[in-house]
Amino acid sequence: MATTTSPLDQHTIDLVKATVPVLEEHGTAITSRFYELLFINHPELKNIFNQTNQRKGDQPQALANAVYAAAANIDQLENLIPVVKQIGHKHRSLNIKPEHYPIVGKNLLQAMKDVLKEAATEEIINAWAKAYGVIADVFISIEKGMYEETDNQVGGWVGYRSFNVIQKVKESDVITSFYLKPTDGGQIPDYEPGQFITVKVDNPSIPYTCQRQYSLSCKPNSDYFRISVKREDGLNDNPNGVVSTYLHESVNEGDAIEISAPAGDFVLNKEQKPLVLLSGGVGLTPLTSMLHTAAHQQPEREVYYIHAAQNGDMHALKDEVKQVVDTKDNVHAYTVYEKGETTDCDRIGLVDLPWLQSILPTNNASFYFCGPAPFMKAMNKALRDWDVKEEDIHFEFFGPQGDLA
């Protein structure tokens, strides 16, 4: 665990932990007010924070959960390290710096005062100021190591680097792949299957820089990166699709985009027990990278790849997966369409536990899943109902960390 320069006294710990019930009740209101203040006082930070997630309410909820967890574990900060590392990957990918933390702290404390009013006594605010300083030091320390590791990696870099689109391929009615090589002709770093990159876009129709994180959808290689992007069309006041639509409509072969180095902790393990990959929609992107890697690097490992899509027209990378299945005896693939004909897939409807039990030989396997929130909640419930071990359940949210309960 990272060390802190100012350990908290017991009185401060008691005061912070005493606020846990208040945070449970008012956490989202506090973090919503925090972001409102942050962008009023520092509008330049709109270039870093995802404004779509702000308007949808996802980011305030995710921050509220993080603040609650920090308060509940303020006397055992080592419990927060896994979460800090997970968030740290996203921060490193977005180029969050130590100087951002005091800005966040100041506006968070003011938000607490604004929402809690007289309940936010000077003593409580002072306790939270001390606690925030300790928590921020943990984040800064861990992220410092991530920046150094990335910068020292062969082909690695910190910040953003220009990549050319060498190939643009339509994979389905809604998903298009972009193959990327460095504009400077230099090397690219190795990465773990399941990791993502951040794409930075200056859309002329948007007054601030937009940054979005996309999983790398190909097997790690020394030649190129590939992202497979679903077009999310925004309608009326719906903010979805600002970046994906721009990539689909305005970025073509030969164009350059700015990206960060690969990051993320949703990565393939090296175990020998069976591997089960469950993807819904565009959630196939990190799992396709895992599929390729496991098929080639772990030929003795049984791999089961299960993909759910609305129909065949929405199913991306299916020929690519079929080629892996046709050439690797250890790989088994199943497709489920919500609508269509059984001649086009293995099942019509939804992925559920009885069907999983009918095609999988055991629950003693490593399970990875990714996709839309309803799909992920259903998979999480199915696996837990099947008594899959906690350490064998792995998942990735596209966006702020959510709740699968």
N, C-alpha and C positions, 0 to 999 in steps of 0.2 A: 504494500500500500504506500501511496505517496505520503510524505511527511508534511506536517503543517508547522508554520512558524509561530502560531499563536493558539495553542490548545485551549479549549473552552473550559471554564470553571463549572462546577456542578450547578450553581445557581442559574447560570445562563442555559445550561442543558435542560434544567427543569422547566424554565420559562418557555423554551422553544417547544419542548415535547407537550407542554400544556396547551399549545395552540393547535394540536392535531385535530381535535373535533371541530374547531372553527374553520380550519382549512378544508376539511371534508365538506362542510356546509357552504363555504364561500369561495373555495379555491378557484373555480372558473371565473367568477365575477372579478376576483383580484387579478388574475392573469389577463383577462380581457382588458381591464383598465390599465394594466401594465403596458400592453402593446399599444394601446391608444396613446398613453403618455410618451412611450418610447419614440413613436413615429412623429409625434408633435415636436418633441424636443430634439430629435435626431433623425430628420427625414432621410438623410443619406443612408440609413440602415435599411431602408426599403430595398436597396440594391442587394442586400444579403438575405433578408428574411423573405420566405415565400408568401407573397401577398394573397395567393389563392387559398392557402391553408388558413390565413388570417380570416378571410371573409367567410369561409366554410365553418370556422370555429374549431377546426381540428387542432391547430397549434396551441391556442389557449388551454384546451383540455389536456393536451399532452404535457404542457408546462405545469399545469395544476397538479397532475399526477406526480411529476418529478419533485415539485416543491413539497407535496405531502410525504413522499418517500424520504426526502431529506430530513424533514422534521421528525418523522417516526424513528429514523435511524441516526439521529444526530450524536448519540452516545456510542454508536458502533459504525463509524464511517466506512469500515472495511466492507460492510454489507452493501454499500453503494457502488463499490468499485466496478462490478460487472456492468451496471447501468451507466456509470460515468464513461467507461470504455466504449460502450455502444454509442452513446451520444457523442463522444469524442471523435469517433470515425466520421460522423456527419459534420461536426464542427471543422475538422481538418479539411474535409472535402470542400467546405464552403469558405475556407480561409478565415475562420474566426480567430481573432488575435487576443493576447492578454489585455490589451487596452480596452477591449469591448466589455470586459467583466465589471469594472466599476460603473460604467454607464448602465448596465443591466441592473446592478445592485441598487443604485440610486432610484431608478424608476420603479423597481419592484417594491421597495420600502414605501415610496410615496403612494403606490397603488394600495398597499395594505392600509395606510392611513385613510385614504379616500373611501375605501369600501367598509372597513371595520369601524371607522369614526372613533367614538370615545372608547371603544374596546381596545383600540390600538394605543395603549398607554406608552409613555416615553420609555418605561422600563422594558416593555415587550419589544418595541422597535429597536432599542439599543441591543437587546439580546439577539434579535434577528440580524442586525448589522454585523455583530461579531460572528454569528453562525455562517452568514453568507460569505464573509471573508475567508473562513476556513474551507467551506465547500468550494469556493472559487479557486483557492490555491490548489485543491486536489485536481480540479479540472485542468487548470493551467499546467500543472506538473505532468499529468498524463498526456495532454495534447502536445506538450513540448517534445516528449519522447516520440510521439507519432510523426511530428513534423521532421525531426532529425532522421528518423528511420526512413521516411519517404525520400528526403533529400539525398541521403547517402546511398540509396538503392541504385543499382545499375539502371540507367535510363530514367530514373525518377526525377521529380521536380516538385517544388512548392509553389502554390498559386495556380495560375492558369497558363496553358501552353496551346499554341495554335496547331490544329490538326486539319488536314484536308480530307474531304469526303471523296474517297477513291471509287466508291460504288454505292448506289442507292437502289435497293431491291424491294419491290412490293411483295409482302409475304401473305397478306390476306386483305379482305375488304377494309380493314381498319389498322393494320400493323405494317410498318415499313422499316427495313433494316438499313442502317448507315454504317459503312465500313470506313474506318478512320486511320490515317497514317500521319506522323508528325510532319508539319510543314518544313521544319528545319532539317529533315532527313536523318535525324538522330535515332538512337535506340528508344524502345519503349520498355517499361519495367515488367517483370513477371507479376502475376497477380493470382489470387486464390479464386477458384470457381465459386460464383455467388456474389462477388464484390461488384461495386457500382462506380461510376464516374459522375461528376457534376458537369453539366453543360451550361455555359453562360451565354445568354442571348441578349443582344440589344435590338429589340423589336421597335421599329420606328413609330408604331402606334401606341407604345407603352412608355410612360415618362420615367421609368426606372429600369435598371438591369434586371433580367429574370434569370434565375438559376434553378435548374431541375436536375434531380439525380435519376440516372437510368442504369439498370443492371447491365453488365456485360454479358452478351448472350452466346458468345463463342468460347471454345476451349482456349485456355491461356496459350499464347504463341508469341513469337518474337517479331511478327510481321505487322499486325494490325489489331485494332480494337473493333468490336462490333456492338452496336446498341440496336435493339428492335423496339420501335416506339409506336405505341397505340395513339391514334389521333383521338383526342377528347374534344369534341366540338362544343364550344361554349355558346349557349343561347341566352339572349336577353341579358339578365344580370348574373347569369351563371359564369363564374370566372374560370371554369375548367377549360383547358385546351389552349391557353395563351402560347405556350412554348411548343407543344406537340403539333398544333396546327401550323405554326410558323415553320417548324422543321419539315413537315410534309409538303407545304405549299411553296416555301421560299428558299429552302436550302437544297441545292442540287449538286451533282457530281462536279468536282473541281472547286467548289466553294470551301471556305475555311470556317471552322468554329473553334471556340475556346473551351478547353476542358481541364478539369483537375485530375490528378493521379488517382488510380484505383484505391478504394477504401471500403470498409465494411467488415462486420464480424459474422455475417450469415454465410458461412463457408463450409465446404465439404470436408467431412472428417475422413480419417485414414483407416477406419475400422474395417474388419472383414465380415461383420454381420451383414445380412441383407440390407440393401438400400432401397427405400421407397420414396419416390418423388411425386408429389401431388400438386398439380398446377391448375389454376383456373384463369382463363383469359390470358391477358398479357403477363400474368404471374409465371408464365413458362420461361421468361427470359433468364433469370438466374439458374433455374433448374435445368434448362437446356445446356448451359455451360457445365453444370455438375454431371449431367448425363454423359456428355462427350468425354469428360475427364475420367469418370469412373470406368466407362467402357474401355478406354485405352490404357489406363494406368493400373486398374484393378481387375484384370481379366478373370480372376477366380471369384470375384464378388458378384452375387446375384443382384441384379438391378431391376426394379419394377418402376416404370414410368407411366403415370396415369394423368391424362389431361382432360379437362372439362371445358367445353366451349358452347356458345349458343347454337352454332350449326357449322357445317363444313366451310361456308364462306368466311367465317370468322376465325377459322383454325389456322394459325401461322406455323411455319416450320415443320409441317407434318411430313413432307418428303424427306427432309433432313433427318428427322427422328426415324423414319422408316428405314433409311439407309443404314443407320446405326444398328437397328434391330436385325436387319437382313445379314449384316456382316459380323455380328457379335453374338455368340451363343448364350452369353450370360445376361443379355438384356431382353426384357419383356415389356411391351408397351400396350396400353389400353386407352381407348378414346371414348368419352361420354359426351353426347350432344344433348342439349336441353330439348331441341326440336330437330326432326329430320327422319331419316330412314335407317333402320338397323343395318342395311347393306353398306352404309357409309361409316359406321362406327360399331363399337362393341356394346353400347347401351344407350337407350334413349331415356332421358330424365335427369336425375341428379346422382352424384356420388354419395352413397350412404354406407353405413357400417355393415349391414348384411351383405351387400355386394362386395365390399372390400374383403370381408372374411371369405367370400367365395372364390376370390382370385389370388389372395395372398396366403402363403403357406404358414405364416407365423406372425405373431405380434412382437416377437423378439427381433426387432429390426430398427435401423435408424430412419426416422420419418422426417422429411422436409416438406413444407407446404408454403405456397405463396399464391395470392390472387385477390379478388375483391373481398371486402370485409365479410359479407354473408357466407362466402365459400370458406374463408378461413375459420370463421366461428363454427361452421358445420364440421370441418375437418378436425378442429381442436376437440370438439365434443365427442366425435366418433372415436378418436384415438384414446381419449381418457375413459370413455365407456368400455373400451376394449382392454383397459388396464395396461396400456403402453407405458413404459417407465418414463418418468419426467425427463430424465437426461437424454432420452431418445427422441424427444419431440423438439423440432427446430422450425422456426418460421420467421418470415420477414414481412414487415409492413411497407407498402409503397407510400411513404409520407410519414407524418408524425406517428409515434408509437400509440397504438390503440388498445382497446380492451376486448379480449376474446370471450369473456364470460357471457 
